[in-house]
Structure formats: C-alpha cells, structure tokens
Amino acid sequence: MYGTDSAFYIVLHLGHDMEDHFATDGWIYIDTVTRSIYVYDLPNDRHYKWELNQPL
C-alpha cells in the first residue's frame, strides 16, 4: 500500500524472475477509493490513467 497526501493506492510490481534477479516489467497503481487504475510509464517517468480497451 502506498499513500500520498490525498489518496492511498494498492501497488502491483509486475515482472519476471531471471537467474540472479527479478526484472521489472512495470508498475500498476489502484486507487483504493475511486478504483481507478494507473500505470507507471517507466521510460517517461510518469503515471497515466488506464482506460478500458487501452493497451498497457
């Protein structure tokens, strides 16, 4: 669980196991009040709201 001044989020760390480490493929944040889903765009260092039928 991750919190800010105005919201709390459930954070999912997506990835896969490598031989010697866990490789991160992405991060998903779920707003616990609104149930909105946000995806972390790692290369651009920003979050965006995920909409239905939108690829991750």
Secondary structure, DSSP 8 states (H G I E B T S, - for coil): -EE-SS-EEEEEEEEEE-SSSEEEEEEEEEETTT--EEEEETTTTEEEE--TT---
